[in-house]
C-alpha cells in the first residue's frame, strides 16, 4: 500500500474506533488527539524499508532495521501487534506527558498500517520469524491499483463517518473488554503460580 493509502486508511480507522467506542479511552477521547496521533504512527511500520516515505527521512534508522529484519518483517508482526494491544491497556497516570487518548491513537495508527498491508497480495508475516504471510488480497499493485486503493480508502472513511456511534458492543462493557479482562485474570493466575510471587 502507498503512503497516501496508509494515511487515508488510518483516518478511517481512527474515525471508526472513536465512533465504535473501541475502548473507553477512545470513546471519551478528543477527536484531534486521536486523529493526529493515528497519523503520527500510521507509516511507522515501514521504517524497515529505506525507500519508504519515513525510511527516506530516517535513513540512519531505516537501513539497520532493514538489514536485520527485512521489509515487512518484525515491524509488521504479531509481536508488534501484541505490543500495541498491550499499550491499549496501559493505565496512564494523571499528568503524564502523553495523554491516554494520544497513546491509544498512536497504537491505532500502527495497527492500521499492518491491517492495511494485509489487504495487499504481499500480506504480512504475523507469525514472524516464521515466513508465512497472512493476506486478504483486496488491493493490487499497479498504477490502476493505486487509484483503486485511493477509492477503497476514501470509501472506508465515508463508511466510518456513516457508522452510528456506540452501535457495536465494544467499550467498557463490550466483548473486547471482557476478552481483555479474562486474559488479564488468566495471566495474573499464571504469575501467582510462579514460585517466589
N, C-alpha and C positions, 0 to 999 in steps of 0.2 A: 504494500500500500504506500502511496506517496505521502509526503509530509502534510500536504494540504488535506488529503483524505483523513489522516490521523487527527488533524486538528478539528475538522468538522465532526468526525465520529466522536471525539472527546466531548465536544459541546453537546451533542445528542445524548451521550452517556450522563453528563452532568445534569442536564435538564430532566432526564428520565429518573435518575437516582434521587433527585430532590423531590420531584412530583410523586414518585412511588414510595417516598419515605423509606428508602433502603435501609437506613439506620436512623436512630433517634437524633443523632448529631446532624446528619444531612437534612432530616426533616425540619429541624429548627434552625439550621444554618443560614447564613447570609448568602444570597444569590451571587453577589460579587466575589465573595471569598471562594465559594465552591467552583464557579466557572474559571476564575483566574488561576486558582490552584491546579485545577484539572489541566488547563492549558500549559501551565508551567512544566508539568511532568509527562505530558502525552507523547513526547518524542524521545524521552529518556531511554527506553529500552534499545533504541537504535544507536546508542553510544558505542555499541560493539561493531559499527560499520563506519569506517573512516570517510566514506563518501556520502554519508547521510548529512542532513542539514546540521544536526548537532555535532556529528563527528568531524565535520569540516571546521567547526568553530573551536572544538576542544580536541585537536589532534593529539596533544600530549597525553590525553587520557584515552582517546579512542583507539589509537594504534596498539598500545599494550593489551587492552581488553580484547581487541580483535585477534591479536596474535595468540593469546591464551585460550579464549573461548570460541572464537569464530563468530560470524554473523548468525543471529538467531540461535544462540547457544544459551548459556546460563541466564542472560538478561531476559530471555523470553520463556523461562521455565517455570514449572510448578513451585520450585523453591522460591523464586521471586514472587510468584502469586501468593504463596503461603505467608511469606514475609509481609506482603501487602495486606493480606487479610488479618494477620496478627496486629498490624498497625491500626486497623479499623477498631480493634478492641482496647487499645491503649487508652487509659484514662489520663487525660492531660490535666496537670494541676492548674488551678486558677492562677492567672498572672504569668503563665509560661509564655515564652516568646512566640510560639506558633499556636494560634487558636485551634481547637479541635476540628472545626469545620474546614479549616485550611488544610490540616494534616489529612483528613479523610478525602478532601478534594484532590490532593496530591496523589494519594494512593489510587483513587478512582481514575485519574489520568493515566497512570502507569498501567493499570489493569485494562483500561480501554484500548491501549495500544496492542497488548497481547491478544485481546479478543478480536480486534480488527485484523491483525495478522493471521488469525485462524481462518478468516474468510477468504484467504488467498490460496492458490494452488500449492505454494511452498509450505504453508502451515507453520506450526511452532513445535519445538521439542519439549513439550510439557514435562516429560519424564527425564530431562537432561540429568546425567550424561548419556542416557540411552538415546539413540538417534531416531527413535520413532517420531514421526510427525503427526500432529493432530490438526485436521483441517476440515473445513466445510467450504469448498472452493466456489463461493458465490461470485467472487470478483476475479477477473482475468487481467494479466499484464499485457498491455499494448496501448497505443495511442487512443483507440476507441475505448479500451478498458479504463483509461483514466477518466474519460467522460462518464462512463457507466459508474465508476467509483464515486465521482463527484455527485451525480444524480442520486445514487443509492444513499450516500451520507446525508445529503440535504433532505431526502425523504424521511430518513431516520430522525432528523431534527424536527421536521414537521410532525411526525408521529409522537415524538416525545412532548412537544408543545400541546398536542391534542389530548394526550393522556390525562385522564381525570386524576387529580391529586388524591393520594391516600386510598386508591381503589384496590390495590393489592395488599394482602396481609403481610407486609414487611414490618419494619419499625420495631418498637419496644415489645409489642405483644405478638408479633408475627412469627411465621415459621422460621425465618432466618435467625431471629433472636433465640428461639427455642433450640435450634440445632447448635448454635454457638454456646449456649448455656450448658447443654448436655455435654458437649466436647470439653468445656472447661471443667465441669464436675468430674468427668472421667479422667482428665489429666491430673486434677488435684488428688483423686484417689490413687492414681499411679505413683505420684510423688510421696504420698503417705506410706506406701508400701516399700519404698526405698529405705534401706537401713540408714539410720542417722538423721532422718527427717521426722 
